[in-house]
């Protein structure tokens, strides 16, 4: 009965998997650059103009 167990480094819970996924998304967004992006203030102004 020499079954391989799951090592601590191999086991990831949902929180760790989500952190890894979010980090990959952030890295991808950062690599795309700032072209076409807006600040939070600009986005808020656009939403106010659209909804107001």
N, C-alpha and C positions, 0 to 999 in steps of 0.2 A: 504494500500500500504506500507507494511512493508518489502520491499525487501532488502536482505543483500547486502551491497556494498562491493567493493574490498578495503580492507585496504591497507595502504601504505606498511606494512610489507608483504602483500600477493602479491603485484604487483611487477614483475621484468621485466625490459626491456631487450632487446637483449644483451646489454653490460653487465648487471649484470649476466645474464644467462651464457654468455660466460666466464666471470671471474670465476664463480662457477665451470663450467666444466673444465677450465684450472687448477684450484686449485685441483680438484679431480684427474686429470691426474698427476699433479706434486706429490701429496701425494702418489699415487699408484706407480709412478716411484721411489720415494724415499724409499718406503717400500721394493721394490725389491732389493735394494742394488746396489753395484758397479760392481759385477761380470759380465764380458763380456762387460763392457762399455769402451769407449776410450775418451781421451780428445779432445778438438777441434783441437789442434795442431797435434795429431796423425791422426785424421780424414782428416785434410788438407793434410798431407803427403801421406796418402793412396790415396786420390783423385789425387794428383799430379802424383804419381807413375802410377796410372791407366790410367789417361788421357794424361799424358805427354809423 
